[in-house]
Amino acid sequence: KTQAGLNDAQRALAVLDEFCRQNGGNSAEIVVDSDTDVARIVMFQTAKMKRLFKAFPEVVLVDSTHDTNANRYKLFSFVVHDVFGKGQYVHHALVESEHKVRDIQEKQP
């Protein structure tokens, strides 16, 4: 499906919809501020990430990037150690402000 002519929000929704359709276990969610209609958090996980997080629920690392995109969202990546002690990504989130990370943690099982 072509994304020509779509605005940024429509393009993001199209990409996340396709991501979820690729594998029934993949998930994505956009948390929008109802007052401003601005996306505050965009979260996504593959089915494999969910399985790893369920098996190893203790997050050992949260990595973040700052000022790497035009909209100034921060990318937070959550990592656990697997049975071999290797770091595995289990969750990614684009966050409008750092204090919203609490919202992400509350949404985890």
Secondary structure, DSSP 8 states (H G I E B T S, - for coil): ---TT--HHHHHHHHHHHHHHHSTT-EEEEEEETTTTEEEEEEEE-HHHHHHHHHS----EEEE--S-STT--EEEEEEEE-TTS-EEEEEEEEESSGGGHHHHHHH--
